[in-house]
Amino acid sequence: MRRAAGVPVRVASKSVRVPEVIERALAHPGFAGVMAYSVREATWLARRGVTDVLLGYPSVDTGAVDQLAADPVARERVTLMVDDTAQADLAAHAARSHGAELAVCLDVDASLRLRLGPFTAHLGVRRSPVHSAADAHRLAAAVARRPGLRVRGVMFYEAQVAGLPDSSPAVRMVKRLSIADLAQRRVAVVDAVEDAVGHPLELVNSGGSGSVQTSAGAAAVTEVTAGSGLFVPTLFDDYRSFSPRPAAFFGLDVVRVPRPGMATAYGGGYIASGPPTTSRQPRPVWPVGATLTPREGAGEVQTPLRLHGADVRIGDRVWFRHAKAGEVMERFTEVHLVRGAQRVATVPTYRGEGLAFG
């Protein structure tokens, strides 16, 4: 909340996946709305009582979009995401089928493009094809012409700022250049979209947990998104712009002691999405100094550990942090909410609710 400096923060459900935690965040006056990752999830959240749900990704799930359009409560509370007229056509068809209007948001590519003579460097993720103000104007005008659709806003996710640790001077330079580029391009895009649709935009969403402070302070931004920052996975450990406190852990039981100085825990193969590197593996945090073995890493049903002096016996518990935030919640049906030494509540995850949104 301090980093957002009064700008509303939208909770990214993908990085949480625990309904109770999402609702506790929304109860705080600094949070407003949810960014969902699935149309079916968005409809479920709307029916559960969340009044403002923004899809973070386009969808071609025709059944889910039709279900959304048929539900008066959900279609009032949910905003779909598009970056192509093909996605808009799908939404418009569902809206016409039910005599409804659906709100949509345009996903604008927030990556940094640098020109070096005849060469162009793309720094960031590969998401939307909409990059320039002219691109955004064309798409907004095309969407606005489709009966049943209303352009509500635009979204920018500067992954190369929000999702990269400050691990080197080169990365920090890319972040500075990206922030400067977006400061101008974001305003131009908003102006272009408003000109195309003929009305002011309700929302201009930007950022992620790693860029809250820079995104919130940028011109035209009405809200920022954060989700991973509630749990603080290991990928946040090398950020310099803020010092987050880890808040999510999972424990594995020791089932073998192959030899002195080693232990084997049950389960643990909760590998995070992304490039298959060691940074995507869970990290043991207790006993202090314990490490995964380079040959086996985190295993499907067992995880061997080097203990480096710690005394661990069969039946003891080893504690880990995950590399990414919400993904690990797909492995468990419930989580314990703990304050100090007290367990406040035990609540279900999405999986514990019997939900599978992808």
N, C-alpha and C positions, 0 to 999 in steps of 0.2 A: 504494500500500500504506500509506503514511503517512496518507493521508486516510481510509482505511477503518479504521484503528486496530485491526486484528485481526479485524474482521468479514469473513467470506469474501466474495470478489468472484466473481460469475458472469460469464463472458465472453459478451458479446452478439455472436454470429457474424454477424448482419446488418451490423454495423459493421466487420467484419474481412474475411471471405470469402477468407481464405488459410489453408488447413489447418495449414501449418507454424507460422504465427504463433499460431494458436489453441492448438496443442499446446505451443509454447514458453511461452505464458502459463500453461497448466495445470500445467506442470512447476514453476512457482514456488509455494511453499507458501501464499502468500496468496490464490491463485485456486482456485476449486472449482466445477466444472461449467460447462456451456454453456447459454446461452439461445438456442435456435434460432428461425428464423422460418418454417420449413416442416416439415410432417410428414415428407416424404420426406428432407429434409435431416437431421432428427433421427434417423431410422432409419439413414441412412448414417453419421452420426457415432457412433451406438451400436455399429454393426457394426465401425467403425474402432477402437473401444476406449474411447470416452468413456463413463464409467459413470453420469453424471447429466446428462441433457438435459431442460431445461424449455422447452416451447413458449412463446413470448412472445405468440402470437396464436391465436385460435380457427381451426379449419379445417373446411371442408365437402367436402374431397377424400376422398370415400368410399373410393376405391381405395387411397389412401395410408394411411388409418386402418385399413382391413382388412389391409393388408400389415403394418402395425405390430403389430396384434393377433395375427397369425399367426406372428410371429417371437418366440420365447421370450426371446432376448437383448434385442431392442429394447424389448419391452413391459416388461421388468424395469427398463430404464434410462431410459425416456422418460416424461415427464409431460405430458399434454395440457392445453390451456388452454380454459376455457369461461366464458361470461358469460350463457348462455341455455340453457334446457332443450332447445331444438332441437339445439344442438351436443352436449349430453349424450346425447340419444337416439341420435344417429349413432354416438357412441363406444360406448354400451351395446350397440347392435346388433352392432357388430364384435366386442366382447368376448364376447357370448353365442355368436356364430357359431363362435368358436374355443375356447369353454370357458375363457376367460382372464379376468383382472382387469386393468383399466387404471387407472392413477393419473391424477387430474385436479387442476388448480389453478383457483381462481376468480379471474378478473380483476376487480378492484374499481376503479371510477372514482376517480382521485386528484385530479381537478380541484377548483378552489376555486369555491364558489357563494356569492355575496354577495347579501343581500336589501337592497334600497333601497326601502322602502315597498312598493308593489305590484309592484315590478320585481325580477327576479333576474338577476344577471350571472354568466355561466359563463366562468371564466378557466382555460383549459387545453384539451387536445385532446378531441375527441369520440370516445370509445372505448366503454367498458362502460356498460350501463344500470344496473349495480349500484353504488349510491353510499352508501347508509346501512347501518348495522348491521342494520336490519330487512330491507332488500333482500338482504343477504348471507345472513342466516339463512334466508330463504325459498328462495333458490337452493340453498344447501348442503343443506337438508333434502330438496329435490326430487331433487338429484343422488344423495344418499346412499340414496334409496329405489330407485334403478335398479340391478338386479343387474349385477354385472360392473364397477362403478365404485367407486373409493375416493378420497375427497377428501384430497389430500395437503397442500395449502396454499393460500395466497392471495398475490396479487401486486398491488402498487400502483406505477404509473409516474407520478410527479409531473412531467409534461412541462414545466409552467410554471415549475418550479424547475430541473430538469436540462437542459432544452433551450433556455433563453433566456439570452442574454448579459446581464450587468449593465449595460445600456446607458443606463439612466435611473433617476431616483429612483422613478418609478412602478413600473417593473419590479422594483426591489429591494423596494419595499413589498409587491407581490404575492407575491414569494418569501417574505418574512417571514410574511405572513398565511397562506400555504399551509402552511408548515412548522408553524405553531402549530395550524392546523386539523387537519392529518394526525396530529399528535402525540396528539390525543385520539381522533379518529375511527378511526385504525388499530387502537388497542387495543380499542375497542368492537367493531369488525368481527371481529377475531380471537376475542374472547370469544363473540360471537354464532355464529360458524361452528363453534367447538369445541362449543358447546352443541347445535347442530343435528346434528352428526355423531357426537357422543359420544366423541371422543378428541382428544388434543392434536395440533396441526398440526406437521408436520415442517419446513415452510418458510414463512417470511413474507418475500417478496422485495420490495425497494423500490429506487427511485432509478435513476439513470443516471450517466454520467461527470461531468455537471455538478453532481450533488448527492450525491456519494459521502459527503462528510464529514457532512452533515446527516442523510442517510438512515441511515448506519451508527450514528449516535449516538442514534437514536430508539428508544423503548421498543417491544418485541415484534418488532423486525426481526431476522431470523436471517441475512440475506445481502443484499448489494447487487449491482447489475448495472452493468457498464461495458464498453464496446467502443470507442466513438469516441475515448476518451482514450488508446488505444494509438497512434493515428495522428495525432490533433490536427488536424482540418481547420480551415478559416478561420472557421467559425461559432463556434469557441471563443476567438477572439482578444479579445473584449471582456469576458471573465469577470474578476471582481475577487476571487472567493473562492479562486482558485488561479492559478498561472502555469505552464501546460503548455508543453512543448517540442515543436514540430512534428517529426513523425517520418516522414511519408510525402510523397513528391514524385514527379511525373512530368515527363519531358522531351520537348519537341517540337523537331524540327529546322527551322531556317530554310531555306525554299526560294525565297523572293523577297526582294528589297529594292526596293520600289516607288519609293522616293525617300529621300534622306537623312533620318534621324530616324525611319524606319519600317522594319519587317521583317514578313514573313508566314511563319508557322510552319505545318507540315503537321498537320492534325487539330486536336483541342482542344475540340470541342463537348461536353464532358462536364458537362452541366448537372445540378445536384443537384435532387432532388425537393423539393416544397414550393411556396410562392407564387412566381410567376415574376418575381423581382426581381433586381437586380444582386448581392445577397448570395448567390445560388445559382450564380453563375458561378465558374469556376476563377480563381485569382489568380496572375499572374506574380510570381515572387520573385527571379529572376535573368535578365537583368541588373537590378541594383537600379534602381528607378524606372520600369521598363517597365509599361505599362498597356494594357488592352484599349481598343479604340475604341468609343465609344458607339453608333455606327450598326450595327456588325457583331457586336461581342462575340466570344464563342468560337464558331467556325464548325464546320460538319459535317466539312469536309475541309481548311479552312484558317482560320487565326486571325491577323488583322493586329494589329500592336502598335505603339504609340508608344513610342519608346526614351528620350526625354528626356535626350539626351546620351551614351548608351551607344553603343559602336562594335560593331555586329553584322554579320557577313558571312554569305553563303550557306554552309550546311554547319555553322554554329554551332548550339549547343543552347540553348534557353530552358527554364528550370525553373519549374514551377507547383506550387501546392498546390490541392487540391480543396476545395469548400465543405463537403462531408460526407465521412464516412469510407469505409465499405465500398463505396459505390455505384461509385466509380471503378474498383474491382477487376473489375467486370463488363466493362470495356473492354480488359483486358489478360489474357494467358494466363499470365504469370509475373511475379514481382517479384524484385528483388535485395535481399538482406539485407546491410546495410553497417554495419560498426563502424569509426568513424574513417575512414581512407582505404582500408580493406580490405573487399573483397567477401567475405563469409563464406559465402554460399550463394545459389543461384538456385532458387526454388521455385515450383510452380504455384499459381495462384489456383483458386477453384472452376471458373471458366470453363476454365482450363488443364487441369483434371481431366476436362473434358467434362461438367460438371454445370450444370444450369440449374434453380434452385429458385424462381425468381420474383424 
